[in-house]
């Protein structure tokens, strides 16, 4: 867990408290210390070197009080210039050596921490990329981002802050106590008696401030949420269409006012904390001076010993306070590892085959076959597809129609291997999709859906995302085929125009044509059109339909249909109901049959897809 920063309004370490969420996390998902150790194993010698540097730096720093005593008791009173020069030179050397060792320690520990963080971040990102769509539908996007950034960033501090801080504090406390006893066992005994109540008082005041800070953080989170929801593109659009601007402004003002009031309390509590620290730091030296000045307790103590001891005692307080929080820090750090390991331990539902069957993309005809396929979504009461048998000949155009929840979109998702069937199999040219490498499936099957996702990048980068090695000429040819090239060239920067967040710069039809161009750039043998025109007006649909007609040429096409205009010319229309095929045939034949499809035609509409 990252060490919290010093409190505003007063210095000093902030005492840590066990977070109930951390305890609950470790209870639900215990973490093995051996597994954590394995992450750092490749860097074991660097870590040993860091610890050695910390110990060396702490030991060297302990020479300072003894040098101070020599200067005050011997060199200065006796005008021993030679000794004084040696003492001063040694003081400077101690400072220089400690500083250089500190720089080296920071460089090595930060490098190790960043490498471990990089390895973990990359492993988690890669592993999550392999998860099925069901994982992302049940997991909040903000949670994934938090684990990849905040949790892994916090884990990095285990090496660069927590581990090094613990090693340095232990060395400092042990060395300081030994030096104090060597200088004066009487003053050392007094310090050991006075320190516990002083630490308790300081922690007590700091706990009060921490409660205020916790409330402050909660309100700040509320404020950030209001900013994100009220000032994002989608949020502003919603506010303007619903007229809720004044309500949101009033709510924002209340939260901001609460934050201002909490800040006043935080500053006051910080001032109280600072006052308490000042009292402690003044009271302990005063007690030491009293003991040193009384004949009964001084024991012939010299001024140099007193000054040196006071410096040591002052340096003991902060590392001792930090060590008292080690248990809390370790618990928080383990909780971070536990959350990351939870993601790394997720089973990969759609995985690479153990014995992959590679196919020659140029020789694939594109015949798709469903053989007794059943699929059910997690938590669903009935299968989305129930013992479906269907053959889509190579180069043919098949349209899927049906009521909401009939299984059309699921059918397309199985062809693209976004899911695997629970029973049965889906094949391309007789090869089970589960036996093909995922990259081969992605190269063979292209999907254009109703929800077009564009990256916040240039038009060229969005298109090249589908084919990183594509030339500018190939990109422009794909755009021309999708009937979008002329529009792109009319933009201020042409293909180098930034599309904006989620493509808000473009209309729905324009985004669809960009998506078609992106798919054409990959030149897939099989094309799945999942409600590609359902949300468009008639004029826009005609433009997109022309692009789709170009895209279909020479490819096996599965169209998940919403409008009859996309269905009439299909080689075969398949009607689904509750996961089963209830009708199939050409448009005219199905209308003449007078069944479910004929009733849809009579209504003049197609229900929205599931």
N, C-alpha and C positions, 0 to 999 in steps of 0.2 A: 504494500500500500504506500502511496506517496506520502511523504512527510508533509503535514499541513504547514502553510506558511505562517510566519509570525503574525499575531493579531494586530489589526490596525488600532491605533491609539495607544499602543504600548508594546514594548519588545518582549522577548523571552519566548521560550518554547510553549506551544499550546498542548496541554495534556490530551491524550487520545482516549477515546472510549470505545468499548466493543460495540460494533454495529450489529443490531439484531439480524439484519439482512445477511451479514457475513456469516453469522452463526448458523442461520437457517440454510444458507447455501452449502456450508460444509457438512451439515447434518444430512442434507439430501444427496450431496455428491462429494463424499470424502475424497481427498486428494493424496496421492502417495508421494512422500518426500523423495523416494528413489526416482520417480518419474520426473520430478522437478530437477533433481540432480543431473539426470540424463541430458537435459537441455543445456546445462552449463559444462558438461563433461568435455566437449571439444576445446573449451577455453580454461581448463583446470589450472594450467601452469600460469596463465595470466592472472587468474584470481589469486593464486598463491603469492604471486609477485606483488599484487595489490595489498594483500594482508601484510606482507613483509615490509612494504613501504610505509604502511600506516603505523606499524609497530616501531619502525626505525624513526619516523617523524615524531611520534609521541615520546619516545625515550630521549631523543636529542633535545626536545623542548623542555624536558624536566631539568636540564642543566642550567636553565636560566635563573631560577631562584638561588641556586648555590653560587652562581656568579655574582648575583646581586649581593648576597651576604658577604662574599669576599671583598667586593668593592667598598661596601659600607663599613665593615668591621676592620679591614686591614689596609687596603690600598689608599683610601681617602684619608682616614685619621693619621696614618703614619707617612703620608706624602710619598708613598712608594710608587713612583711614576712608572717604573718598569712593570710592576704587577698590574697597575691600573691599565696600562696599554694592552697587556695580555688579556685582561678581563674584558675590556671593551671590544677588542678584536674577536674574542670568543663569543661575546653576545651577538655581534654582527654575523659571525659565521653560523651560529645556531639559527638565527632568523633566516639567513639565506638558504641554509641546508633544508630547513623545515619547509620553506616556500617551494623550493625546487622539487622536493619529494612530493609535496602536495599537488603540484602541477602534473608530475608524472603519474601519480596515483589517479588523479581525476581523468587524465587522458586515457589510461588503460581501462579503468572501470567503466567510463562512458562508452568506449569502443566496444567492450564486451557486452554491455547492456544493450546497445543499439544493434549489435549483430544478433543477439538472442531475440530481441524484439522483431527484427527484420525476418528472421527464420520463422518465428511463430506467426507473424502477420501474414506472410506468404503462404504458409501451410494452411492456415484457417481460411484465407480467401480462396485458395485452390480447392480445398475440401468443400466449401460451401457452394462453389460453382458446380460441383458434381451432384448436389442435392436435387431432388425432384421438385416439381412445382408445388406439390402439397406442403413441403416444408415452408416455402415462402408465403403460401396462403395463410398458414396458421401462425406465422412469426412476424412480429412488427418490424418494419424496416429500420426504425430508430434503434431497436434493440440490437440488431446485427451491426449497425454502424458503431454503436456504443462499445460493443465487445471488441471490434476491430481497432478502435482508436483509443477510447478511454481505458478499457481494461488492460490491453496490451501495453499502452503507454504507462500505466501504473505499475505493471510488472517490471518494466525496464528499470524503475527506481529501486526495485529489490536489490539490484547490483549497485547502481550508481549512487543511491542515497541510503537506503535502509541497511544493506549488508555492510557497506563501508562505514556508515555512521555507527552501527553497533560495534564493529571491530575497533574503531577509533575511540569510542566512548569507554569501552571496557579497558583498553590499554591506558587511556588517560586516567580513569578512576583508580585502577590498581597502582599505576605508577605514582599518581599524586598522593595516595594514601601512604605508600611506602616512603616517599620523600618527606611527607609531613611528619611521620614517626621519626625519621632520621633527624630532622631538624629539631623537633621538640615533641616528646611523647605527651607532655602535659597539655599543650595546645591541641594536639591531635585528638586526645580524649575529650576535651571540651567541644571540639567541632563535631565529633560523632554524637555527642549528646544534644547539641543545639540544632544540628541540621534536620533531623526528622520532623520536629514541629514546624520548622521554617518551611520545609518542602510541603507539608500538609496544608499550611495556610495559603501558600501560593497556588497550589492545585485547587483548593476550595474556591478561591476567587475566580480562577480561570474557568472552572466548571460553570459558574454562573454566566460567564461571558459566552461560553460555548453554546448554551441553551439559546441565547439571543441570536448567535450566529446561525444556528440551525434554522430558526424561524426566518432569518434573513435569506438564507439560501432557498428555502421553499418559496418565498414570495418572489425571489429573483427568477426562479424557474417558471413561476406563473407569468411573470412579465415577459420572459423570453418566448413562452408559448403564445402569448397574445400577439407579440410582434411577428412571429412566424406565421400564425394563422391570419392575422389582419393585414400584413403587408407583402405576402407572397402574391404571385400573379393570380393564382386561382382564388386566394382569399379576397383580394381586392375586387375581383370580378363578382364574387358572391356578395360582398358587402354592398357594392353599387347596385346590383340587381335586386337585393332585398331591402335596401335602404336602412341597413343596421349600423351605419357609420356613427351616429350620435351615441347609440347604446355601447358600442365597442369603445368609443373615446371615453365615456364615463367610467366604464369598467377599468380601462387602462389607467385613468387618473386615480381611481381608488387604490389600485395596486401600487402605483408609483408613490402615493401618499403614505401607504403603509411602509414602503421601503425607506422613505425619508425618515419616518419616525423611528423605525428600527435602527437606522444608522446613528441617530442621536443616542439611543440607548447603548448601541455598540461602542460608540466613542466614549461614553461615560464609564461603561464597564471596563473598557480598555484603560481609561485613566485610573480607575480604582485598582486595576491589576498592576499598572505601573507603579502606583503609590505603594502597594503591598510589596512589590519587588524591591523598591527603594528602601523600605523599612527593613526588609530582611538583609539586604546587602549592607546596610549601615549598622544594624544591630549586632551582627556576628563579628565584624571587625572590632566594634566597640567592646564587646565582651572579651575578645582576645587581648586588646590593649589593657583592659582592666586586670585580667589575670597576669599579664606580663608585668604590670606596674606594681602589683602588690608584693611586698617582700616575702610573704608566706608562700606564694605560688609561683614567683618568677623563676626561681631556681638558677639565678645568675644569667638569665637570658640576655643576649646582646641585641642591639637595635637592628643589626643586619639580619639576624635570625627572625625577628618579629616581622620585619618588612617582607622578607622572603616567604615566610609562612603565610602571611596575609594574602599575598599574591597567589599562592598555591590554593588556599582555601576558597578564594573567589572563583578560581578556575574549576573547582570541583562541582559546583552547584548545577550548572547546566547539563554536563554529560550524565550526572546522576539522575536528573529529572528525565532525560531521554531514555535511560536504561529502564526506568520504571514503566515506560510505555512499550517495552519490547514485545510483551505478550500480545498487546492489542495490535501492534504493527504486523507481527507475524501472522496473526489470525486474518487480518485484512489482506495480506499478501497471498495467503493460501486460498482465500475466497476468490481472488482474481484468477489464480491458476485453475481453480475448480471450474469457474465459468468458461474459461477458454477450452479446457479439456472436454467439457460437455459438448462443445461444437465439434472438436476433433474426433470424439467418440461416436458421432452420429453415423448410423449405417447409411451406406450409399445404395439407394434403391435402384437407380439407373446407372449401372456400372459397366465398365469395359468387360468384354467377354474373356474368359480364361483362355480360350483357344480361338482367337478371332479369325473370321473368314473374310479376307480382303477381296473386294470386287473391283473390276476394271470399270471405272466410271464411264469411259467412252464406249464400252460394250454393253452397258446396262440398258435393257429395253424399257423398263419402268412398269412392269406388270405388278399390281398390288393385290394381295389376297388376304382376306380375313378367314381363318379356319376355326370355327367353333369358339369365338372370342367372347370372354366374359370379363367385365371390369366393374369394380365398385369403388367409389370414393370412400375415404376414411370417414366413419361416422354416419354414412348414408344408410337409409333403411332398405333400399333396393338397388340392384345393379344399374349402372348407367348404360352398359351394354350387356345383353343377356343372350349368350350362345348365338352370336352373329356369324353367319357365313356369307361372304361376298367376294366376288372377283372383279377387279377393275383391270380390263385388258390394257396392254401397253399402248400409249398414245390416245386412249379414249378419254372422253369427258363424262364424268359421273356427277350428278347433283344429289345432295342429301337434303331432304325437307322433313318437317315434322314440328309438332308442338314444342313449347318450352319444356326442357327436361327430357326430350326424347333421346338424346345421346349423340346429336350431330357433332358438336364441338369435341366431345370425347373421342369420336371416331377419328377426327383430324389429328388430335393430340397423339393418338396411338400410332398413326402413320409416321409422324415426326419423331416418334419415340420419346415424347415428353413424359409418358407413362408406359409401363409394361402391363400386358394383360395378366389377369389372375389365373386364367386358364385359356387354353387355345394358343394360337400364335398368329402374328402378322408377318407376312413375307413380301420381299421384293425380288422378283424373278426367282422365286422358290427358296430364297435364303432368309431364314428367320432374322428379324431385325436385332434380336438379342445376341446373335452370333456375329454381327457386324461391328467393327470399331465405331465409336460414336462420331468420329470425324467423317467417316464414310457416309453414315446416315445423314449427317448435316449437309454433306455435299450433294447427296442425291435428292433430298426433300427440301423444298422451299415453301415457306408459309407466309401468306399475306393475310393479316387479321384486321378486324374492325378497329382495334386499338393499336394505332401506329405510334411506336416509341422512337423519338429522335433524340440524339445526344445533343448536349449544349456545346456544339462545335460547328464548324463550317459545313456547307452543303457537301463539299468534296470529301471531307473527313467522314461524314455520315454515310455517304455512298461507299467509300473505300473500306468502311468498317466490315462490309460483307466480303471483300476481297482485297486484303492488304497490299497485294502485289499488282493490283490493277493499274494500268496506265491512264493518263488523263484522257486519251482517245477512247479507251474502253468505257470509261465512266460516262463520257459524253454520248457515246453510242447507246448505252443503257438508258440514259435520260431521254434521248430522242425516242427510243422504243416505248418508253412509258409516257410519252406526250408531256414532258415536263421541262425539256431543254430550253425552249424559248422563254418560259417564265423565269428560269434560273438566270438566263443571260440578261433579263431585264432588271435584275436586282442590282443594287449599288456596286457590289463587289463580285457579281456573278457567282461562280462556284465557290468563291472564298467568303461568301456572306455567311455570317453566324446565324443559325436558325433560331436561337433563343431557347429559353428553358422549355423543355418538352415540345419544342417546335411551334410555340405560340405565334411565331411570325407568319405561319402558313395556315390556310384554311384546311378543313377536313379533307376535301378532295385533293388538294395539293400535297398534303402529307401522305395520302394514300398512293399517289403517283410516285412520290419519292420512295415509298416502301416498295412499290413494284419495281422501280429502277434498281433499288438495292438488291432485290431478289434476282432480277435478270442478270445482274453483274456476276452472280454465282453460277448462273446457267444450270439450274437443277433439272434432273430428268422428271421429277414428280413435283407437281405444284398443288398446294392445299390453299384454297381461297376461303377463309373463314369469315363470312359475313363482311366481305371487303367493301361492299357498297351500301350496307343497310342503313347507315346514318347520314347518307348524302341526299341532297335534293336531286330532282330529275335531271337538270342540266349538268350538274357536276357528275352525276352517275354516268351519264352518257360519255363524258370525257374519260372517266376512269375505266368505263367498260371497253372503250377503244384500246386503252393501254392493256387491259386484261386479255383482250382478244389476241393482241400481239404476243403476250406472255404465254398463252396457251399453245401456240403453234409448235407442233412436234413434241409436246410433253403430255404425260399422263396428268390429267387435271381432276381433282376432287373439289367440287364447289359446295360449300355449306351455304345454302341459299336462303334469302329472305324475300327477295322480290322475284316475281315470276319472269321478269325480263332476263334474269340470269339462269333460268331453268329451262325455258322452252327448247333451246337448241342443243341441250345435252344429249349425248348418245344414250344415256340411261338415267332415269330419275328413280331414286330409292327413297321410299317413305318410311320413316322410323316412328315408332310409338312405344314409349316406356322401355327403350333399350332393345326393341326387336324390330326386324324388318317386316312390315305388314303389306307393302306393295312395292312393285318395281316394274319399270317399263318406260317406253317413250311417252312424251307429253300427250299426243293425240290418243294413244291407246289407253292411257290411264284416265283421261277425261271421259272417254267412251265407256269405260268400265263403271263409272258412277260411284266409286269408292271414296276413301278419305281424301285423296288428292283432288278428285273432282269437286268435293265440297270446298276445299281451299280455293280452287279456281273460281267457283261460284261466288265465294265471298269477295273475290278480287284482292286477296291479301295473303301474306304468309306471316304467321306468328314469329315473334322475335326468338332468336336461337337461345338454347340453354348455355 
